[in-house]
Amino acid sequence: MGLLTGLTIALGAAGTVVAAPAVLAAVGFTSAGIALASMAASLISVSAVGSGGGVAAGSTVAILQSIGAVGLSGGAAAASGGVGLLVGLLI
């Protein structure tokens, strides 16, 4: 593996950990809750209608809101970094 490949992999891993909270905030999963008229608001609405009026604990929307509210946990940061590492490796 060359130096450029190694740098690409490292940047992919670090970039996803740094970018994940910013991307979630941009689509409406904020620390103050779901932003009005956002993509997140649409997703939570669809999720609530699909599950009969509430958002199921552990659902994708619930997890994304949790990350938006408090940030990435150690495990989530590791998973996000792992995805970035794979993307960097594929590039």
N, C-alpha and C positions, 0 to 999 in steps of 0.2 A: 504494500500500500504506500502510495506516495504522500508527500507532505500536503499537497493540495487536497487530496482525497480525505486525509485525516482532519484538515481544517474544515472542510465542508461538512463532515460528519459532526464535528464538535459544534460548529455554528448552528447546524440543524437542531441538535439537542438543546443547546442553550437558548436558541431563538424561540422554540416552542414554549419553553417554561416561562420566558419573559413575555411572549406575545399572548399566551392564553388568557390571562385576566383582562388585558386590553381589548382583545377581540370580543370576549363575553360582554364587557361593558358597552362596547360599540353596538352590539345587537340588542342590548336592553337588560341584561342580567347585572344589575348594579348592587352596590353595597346597601343602598337604601330600598332595594326591592326591584320589582319589575317596572321598567320605564313605560309610561303610557304611550300608546300608539307605536310600539316597537315590534320588531320581529319576535322578541321574547314574549310580549303580550299576546301575539297571535298564537305562538306555540303553546302557551299555558292555557289559552282558551280552547284550542283543539284538544289538548290533553284532558282538560276538565270535562268537556262534552263527551269525549270518548270513554271516559271512566265513570260516567254517571254523575258528575257534579263536583268532583274533587280531583286533586292531583295526587296520584299514588306515590307514597314514599318509596324512594329508590328508583323512580322513573328517571328517564334522561332529563326531562325538564326540571325535576326536583334537584337532581345532582348539579346541573348547570347553575341553577339559582343559588345553591349552597356555595359553589365555587365563586360565583359573582359576589356573594355577600361577605364571605370570610377569606377568600383567596384559596390557593392550592394547598392542600395538606402535603406532607412529605411523600405519601404514596402517590397522590395525584401528580405531584411534580415529577416524580420518577417515571410514572407512566407517560406523561406528556413529553418528557425528555427522551424516553425510549422511542416514541413515535417520531420525534424529530431526528433522532439518531438513524432510524430506518429510512426516513425521507432523505437525509443527507447521504446515506450509503447508496440509495438508489440513484441519486443525482451523480 
